[in-house]
Every structure is written in structure tokens, then in C-alpha cells.
Amino acid sequence: MARESIKDSVENILKDFLKEKDLSLYKAEFVREGKDRYLRVIIDKPWTGEERYISTDDCELVSRFLSEKLDELDIIPDNYYLEVSSPGLDRALIKEEDYVRFKGRTIEVALYEPYLNKKKHTGKLLELKDDCILIEYENEKLSIPVSKVAKAKLKIEF
């Protein structure tokens, strides 16, 4: 079975279960690393206006459910490792709703090629608009085209 269809199958298997448990799917991937295969499922809590975090109990609950379903359906012919985790404090901003949710937070933006002579920009997230990430850094507003972004993620601040 192709990687994309395994990913799609996992998303479909989890859809109703996650909703019932007040969880959401942040990202799923089925990858090969060396000789091993990994099914990585990253879960989150739906945005309600206040920050809520994933616990180890949440990860265990999803892991047990998904493991049983995958064994029952037998859709992955090869051996693989199942990993269920949270997005972490330095989560990547993937979906448009991530940019809305974390507006006002400090983010790091890594680029494929230099933009304004730098491959990495850090600043306060203002918005995602017209296919550009708008950040504020040292009282300057910077508009970075999404097409140039390799990865945008929250910056951990203590």
C-alpha cells in the first residue's frame, strides 16, 4: 500500500475517535528511516480560545486504539513502529488555523533561500495574509512569502 494511502487510512480511522475524545489530528506520516518504517501520529486539542495541552494519557489512549485498529484491518504489510505524540512547545505552523491560533506569539521562520539577506527570521506573528507571513521584529513589519518558507514554528521562550 502506498504511503499516502496509509496516511489517509490512518486519518480516516482516527477521525471519529479523536472527535469523541475531544482531540484532533495535527499530523500523520508514514516514513522510512534507514531500514525501519515509522507511523507517526501527532495529536492536539482543538482550539477553544484557551491553550490546552496533550498529556501522556492522551497519547497512550490514541496509541492503544490505533494499534488495535491497525492490527484488525491489517493495512500495513511491513513491520513498523507506531509513535503517537504532541506537537510540542516549538510546534510547526502548518495549517492556516495555526497562524490564527498563535497570532501574537514569537515565531521562527526558516527559508529555502535568503530573503532580505537572511535565511532565518524571528518575530511576533501578526497574521497570514495574501500568501505571506507578516511578522514584527524590532518595530519593523516584515512580509515573508509562504513560497519561500521551509518551516515556520513557535519559538520557545522562557
Backbone bond lengths (Angstrom), bond angles and torsions (degrees), N, CA, C in turn:
res aa  C-N    CA-C-N  psi(-1)  N-CA   C-N-CA  omega(-1)  CA-C   N-CA-C  phi
1 M - - - 1.448 - - 1.525 108.39 -
2 A 1.319 117.82 135.07 1.459 122.39 -178.54 1.523 110.97 -66.33
3 R 1.325 115.10 151.64 1.473 120.51 -178.61 1.523 112.56 -55.00
4 E 1.312 116.92 -43.21 1.460 119.80 -177.19 1.527 111.06 -63.60
5 S 1.317 117.24 -39.60 1.450 118.80 -179.18 1.534 111.87 -72.01
6 I 1.330 117.76 -29.92 1.466 120.04 174.53 1.518 108.90 -66.59
7 K 1.324 116.79 -45.27 1.466 121.94 177.64 1.533 110.14 -58.71
8 D 1.327 116.79 -46.35 1.466 120.79 179.39 1.524 111.21 -62.96
9 S 1.331 116.14 -41.02 1.468 120.26 178.88 1.524 111.16 -62.83
10 V 1.312 116.53 -43.32 1.470 121.15 178.88 1.525 109.82 -62.00
11 E 1.320 116.60 -44.09 1.465 119.92 178.45 1.523 110.81 -59.85
12 N 1.321 117.10 -42.10 1.467 120.87 179.27 1.525 112.05 -67.35
13 I 1.325 116.86 -39.98 1.466 121.12 178.99 1.532 109.83 -62.16
14 L 1.319 116.63 -39.99 1.467 121.36 -174.18 1.529 114.74 -83.92
15 K 1.302 117.01 -21.58 1.470 121.86 -171.00 1.534 113.65 -47.16
16 D 1.305 118.25 -61.15 1.468 121.62 -176.24 1.527 112.07 -70.91
17 F 1.325 116.33 -37.58 1.466 120.71 -179.74 1.531 110.34 -61.85
18 L 1.318 116.88 -46.92 1.464 120.18 -179.21 1.528 111.55 -63.93
19 K 1.315 115.72 -41.91 1.467 119.74 179.45 1.536 110.18 -61.46
20 E 1.313 116.37 -43.40 1.465 122.20 179.33 1.532 111.70 -61.86
21 K 1.327 117.22 -32.67 1.466 122.28 -177.46 1.532 112.00 -95.15
22 D 1.327 118.09 10.19 1.464 123.79 -179.02 1.529 110.98 58.48
23 L 1.331 115.20 44.65 1.451 122.70 177.16 1.528 108.17 -126.73
24 S 1.320 116.45 168.49 1.460 120.23 176.10 1.527 109.12 -140.92
25 L 1.321 115.13 159.74 1.452 121.06 178.08 1.517 108.20 -89.82
26 Y 1.304 116.09 119.94 1.465 122.13 177.93 1.528 108.95 -85.77
27 K 1.355 115.52 -45.44 1.457 119.79 -178.88 1.526 109.48 -165.86
28 A 1.316 115.95 146.24 1.462 121.66 173.03 1.517 107.62 -134.66
29 E 1.344 115.38 141.85 1.458 119.01 177.11 1.524 109.68 -150.42
30 F 1.316 114.71 147.24 1.463 121.43 175.88 1.520 105.44 -122.11
31 V 1.337 116.66 111.53 1.463 120.87 -172.19 1.521 111.86 -131.80
32 R 1.312 114.55 158.35 1.461 122.09 173.79 1.520 106.72 -106.38
33 E 1.326 115.34 131.41 1.461 121.77 174.36 1.516 106.66 -130.30
34 G 1.311 115.48 109.52 1.459 119.58 -173.52 1.513 108.92 65.05
35 K 1.323 116.74 -128.31 1.467 120.00 179.55 1.526 112.02 -92.15
36 D 1.311 117.53 -5.03 1.468 121.55 -175.86 1.528 112.29 -100.84
37 R 1.333 114.19 153.80 1.474 121.35 174.93 1.515 108.39 -114.24
38 Y 1.330 115.45 144.36 1.457 121.74 -178.83 1.519 109.77 -130.08
39 L 1.316 115.09 131.71 1.454 121.47 169.18 1.517 105.00 -104.57
40 R 1.326 115.68 108.17 1.465 120.87 -178.35 1.521 109.08 -106.95
41 V 1.319 114.34 126.25 1.461 121.37 179.89 1.521 106.81 -122.97
42 I 1.312 115.27 122.14 1.464 120.42 179.84 1.522 106.89 -112.35
43 I 1.327 115.07 123.83 1.462 120.91 -176.27 1.527 110.21 -111.84
44 D 1.311 114.66 159.29 1.456 121.35 -179.15 1.523 107.94 -145.11
45 K 1.315 115.60 177.14 1.462 120.74 172.85 1.521 106.96 -107.44
46 P 1.315 117.87 137.48 1.469 120.05 -179.74 1.527 110.79 -57.97
47 W 1.318 115.35 144.31 1.458 121.57 -179.28 1.524 109.94 -70.52
48 T 1.323 116.68 125.82 1.464 122.35 -179.51 1.528 111.33 -122.10
49 G 1.323 115.96 7.52 1.456 119.53 -177.24 1.518 112.11 101.86
50 E 1.324 116.47 -13.64 1.460 120.12 175.46 1.526 108.06 -132.08
51 E 1.326 115.26 148.71 1.460 120.08 -177.34 1.524 111.13 -72.47
52 R 1.336 115.80 128.70 1.462 122.32 175.53 1.516 106.81 -129.72
53 Y 1.321 116.53 141.62 1.449 120.23 -172.74 1.528 112.32 -112.92
54 I 1.316 114.83 154.48 1.458 122.98 176.54 1.524 108.80 -80.79
55 S 1.321 116.20 135.47 1.469 120.75 178.23 1.533 109.63 -102.69
56 T 1.313 115.98 168.56 1.467 119.34 174.79 1.527 109.94 -65.15
57 D 1.343 117.20 -30.81 1.469 120.50 176.62 1.526 110.88 -63.72
58 D 1.341 116.92 -39.08 1.468 120.69 177.16 1.525 110.20 -61.77
59 C 1.337 116.21 -44.96 1.468 120.67 -179.65 1.520 110.83 -63.81
60 E 1.308 117.10 -42.06 1.459 121.28 179.55 1.528 110.97 -64.06
61 L 1.326 116.92 -42.78 1.455 122.14 179.60 1.536 110.73 -58.85
62 V 1.311 116.39 -47.55 1.465 121.39 -179.19 1.530 110.20 -68.27
63 S 1.318 117.07 -41.02 1.460 121.26 -179.85 1.526 111.15 -60.87
64 R 1.320 117.06 -46.14 1.471 120.61 -179.97 1.528 111.40 -63.33
65 F 1.340 115.57 -46.08 1.469 119.95 179.61 1.524 110.92 -60.55
66 L 1.326 116.38 -50.78 1.457 120.77 -176.03 1.527 111.45 -65.91
67 S 1.308 117.27 -40.35 1.459 121.37 178.94 1.531 111.07 -59.56
68 E 1.330 116.16 -45.73 1.473 120.58 178.32 1.524 111.46 -62.49
69 K 1.335 116.44 -44.49 1.468 120.44 -178.86 1.526 111.35 -65.18
70 L 1.327 116.62 -41.82 1.460 119.74 -179.37 1.524 111.25 -67.40
71 D 1.330 116.85 -37.30 1.470 119.89 175.75 1.521 110.53 -64.31
72 E 1.308 116.06 -41.91 1.466 121.88 -179.28 1.532 111.40 -65.49
73 L 1.330 117.15 -45.13 1.464 121.37 -176.36 1.528 113.27 -83.08
74 D 1.326 116.78 -23.68 1.462 123.55 177.93 1.535 112.35 50.29
75 I 1.321 116.50 52.40 1.474 121.20 -177.68 1.531 113.51 -92.92
76 I 1.340 116.73 -9.23 1.468 119.66 178.85 1.529 107.48 -114.20
77 P 1.325 116.80 107.01 1.464 120.15 -173.53 1.528 114.80 -70.73
78 D 1.328 117.45 -27.27 1.463 121.28 -176.64 1.520 111.36 -93.57
79 N 1.332 115.99 164.52 1.461 120.31 171.84 1.527 108.83 -69.51
80 Y 1.306 116.37 146.40 1.465 120.85 -179.66 1.518 108.63 -155.16
81 Y 1.314 114.71 163.48 1.458 121.84 174.05 1.520 107.75 -105.34
82 L 1.325 116.41 133.22 1.456 121.75 176.64 1.518 108.22 -99.44
83 E 1.323 116.37 125.26 1.457 122.23 177.21 1.522 108.54 -124.06
84 V 1.324 116.72 125.60 1.469 121.54 176.05 1.518 106.54 -120.29
85 S 1.336 116.33 127.31 1.463 120.34 -176.86 1.524 111.30 -148.51
86 S 1.325 114.85 179.70 1.468 121.74 175.93 1.527 108.23 -97.51
87 P 1.329 117.95 166.50 1.464 120.36 178.40 1.531 113.29 -68.95
88 G 1.325 117.66 -19.30 1.462 120.65 179.55 1.522 112.46 85.50
89 L 1.314 115.23 168.12 1.465 121.11 -178.66 1.522 112.37 -69.12
90 D 1.334 116.57 -28.64 1.458 120.20 179.69 1.536 110.88 -103.92
91 R 1.310 115.04 41.05 1.461 122.23 -176.37 1.527 112.42 -54.44
92 A 1.310 114.18 145.98 1.462 120.75 174.20 1.524 108.63 -74.85
93 L 1.301 115.89 145.80 1.459 121.57 174.63 1.524 105.79 -92.91
94 I 1.313 116.01 110.65 1.457 121.27 -172.89 1.529 112.05 -107.90
95 K 1.320 115.23 -51.08 1.458 120.68 -174.59 1.531 110.29 -98.92
96 E 1.319 114.86 160.24 1.465 120.17 178.76 1.530 110.68 -56.80
97 E 1.335 116.18 -38.27 1.469 119.64 -179.49 1.534 112.28 -64.27
98 D 1.349 117.48 -25.32 1.472 120.14 175.90 1.533 110.46 -63.50
99 Y 1.321 116.34 -38.38 1.461 120.85 -179.53 1.524 111.57 -69.55
100 V 1.315 116.39 -32.69 1.471 120.79 175.84 1.521 109.47 -71.31
101 R 1.318 116.34 -46.90 1.462 122.61 -177.35 1.531 112.70 -60.36
102 F 1.326 116.82 -39.02 1.460 120.19 -173.95 1.528 113.69 -105.82
103 K 1.310 115.81 20.49 1.466 121.00 175.06 1.533 108.37 -56.94
104 G 1.322 116.09 133.45 1.463 120.76 -179.99 1.521 113.55 95.29
105 R 1.330 117.17 -14.04 1.468 121.38 179.06 1.531 110.18 -87.98
106 T 1.311 116.31 158.13 1.462 121.27 177.48 1.526 109.00 -81.72
107 I 1.329 115.24 131.18 1.457 120.46 179.62 1.527 110.29 -126.01
108 E 1.330 114.32 158.45 1.459 121.83 173.07 1.525 106.98 -112.59
109 V 1.320 115.77 132.58 1.458 120.87 -179.99 1.525 108.28 -119.66
110 A 1.335 116.41 115.40 1.463 122.33 176.71 1.522 108.03 -98.50
111 L 1.325 115.66 137.02 1.461 121.42 -174.21 1.525 112.40 -113.49
112 Y 1.322 115.36 155.64 1.462 120.81 176.16 1.531 110.97 -68.73
113 E 1.308 115.33 -35.34 1.468 121.26 -179.39 1.525 108.08 -143.47
114 P 1.324 117.73 159.80 1.472 119.30 -177.72 1.533 112.53 -58.53
115 Y 1.309 114.03 140.48 1.470 122.49 174.25 1.520 105.00 -130.51
116 L 1.318 116.72 122.28 1.460 122.03 -173.14 1.538 110.21 55.67
117 N 1.329 114.51 42.31 1.474 124.46 175.86 1.518 115.36 68.47
118 K 1.331 118.63 15.19 1.470 121.03 178.95 1.526 109.96 -137.76
119 K 1.350 115.35 145.29 1.466 120.20 175.97 1.520 112.13 -96.97
120 K 1.340 117.16 -4.70 1.462 120.67 179.27 1.534 108.49 -140.12
121 H 1.317 114.50 130.42 1.468 120.72 178.43 1.526 108.65 -127.06
122 T 1.310 116.18 139.84 1.460 122.33 178.33 1.519 108.08 -126.39
123 G 1.333 115.45 136.42 1.453 119.07 178.69 1.511 111.92 -176.69
124 K 1.313 115.01 176.98 1.463 122.63 178.88 1.529 108.52 -77.57
125 L 1.339 115.66 125.38 1.464 120.82 179.96 1.524 109.88 -70.06
126 L 1.324 115.41 121.06 1.462 120.40 177.57 1.525 111.06 -96.79
127 E 1.344 116.26 -46.31 1.465 119.59 177.84 1.525 111.17 -178.11
128 L 1.315 114.52 168.54 1.454 123.52 170.93 1.524 104.74 -112.41
129 K 1.325 115.92 117.20 1.465 119.12 -175.07 1.525 110.19 -149.55
130 D 1.312 115.99 136.52 1.466 121.67 177.20 1.527 112.05 52.15
131 D 1.339 116.27 44.97 1.461 122.79 179.33 1.525 113.66 59.39
132 C 1.336 115.55 30.91 1.463 121.25 176.21 1.527 109.26 -135.73
133 I 1.345 115.24 144.33 1.460 121.46 173.35 1.529 106.47 -94.61
134 L 1.317 115.69 122.54 1.456 120.49 179.62 1.524 108.53 -101.85
135 I 1.347 115.98 119.58 1.461 121.18 177.46 1.526 109.82 -124.38
136 E 1.316 114.76 159.02 1.464 120.81 176.45 1.517 107.93 -115.84
137 Y 1.327 115.69 129.13 1.461 122.03 178.49 1.517 108.25 -139.12
138 E 1.331 115.95 122.45 1.470 122.92 -179.53 1.532 111.08 49.07
139 N 1.317 115.79 50.84 1.470 124.32 177.50 1.530 114.54 63.50
140 E 1.320 116.26 14.47 1.463 121.32 175.18 1.528 107.86 -110.68
141 K 1.321 117.00 142.82 1.456 121.47 175.19 1.518 108.74 -99.66
142 L 1.336 114.79 132.23 1.449 121.22 -177.57 1.514 108.64 -123.43
143 S 1.320 116.53 128.46 1.462 122.42 178.61 1.524 107.95 -108.04
144 I 1.340 115.92 114.91 1.464 121.45 -176.44 1.527 109.07 -110.26
145 P 1.332 117.85 119.96 1.471 120.25 178.37 1.534 111.45 -61.27
146 V 1.317 116.74 131.43 1.463 122.49 -179.79 1.527 110.72 -57.54
147 S 1.316 118.01 -31.96 1.468 121.69 -179.51 1.530 112.32 -62.95
148 K 1.316 117.90 -20.22 1.465 122.16 179.42 1.532 112.72 -93.69
149 V 1.356 116.85 -6.39 1.464 121.46 -173.19 1.524 111.91 -87.55
150 A 1.337 115.55 121.83 1.466 120.99 173.75 1.525 108.84 -82.62
151 K 1.352 116.31 -41.24 1.462 120.67 -179.83 1.521 109.39 -161.29
152 A 1.320 115.11 135.96 1.461 121.88 172.54 1.524 106.23 -119.83
153 K 1.335 116.67 132.11 1.447 119.53 -178.48 1.521 110.39 -146.62
154 L 1.352 114.75 160.38 1.453 119.92 176.61 1.524 108.52 -69.07
155 K 1.308 115.37 143.52 1.468 120.62 174.92 1.522 107.76 -93.73
156 I 1.315 115.95 131.49 1.461 120.47 177.72 1.514 107.34 -76.96
157 E 1.318 114.77 125.74 1.468 120.49 178.55 1.511 109.50 -125.68
158 F 1.319 115.70 132.65 1.450 120.79 179.34 1.505 110.18 -113.14
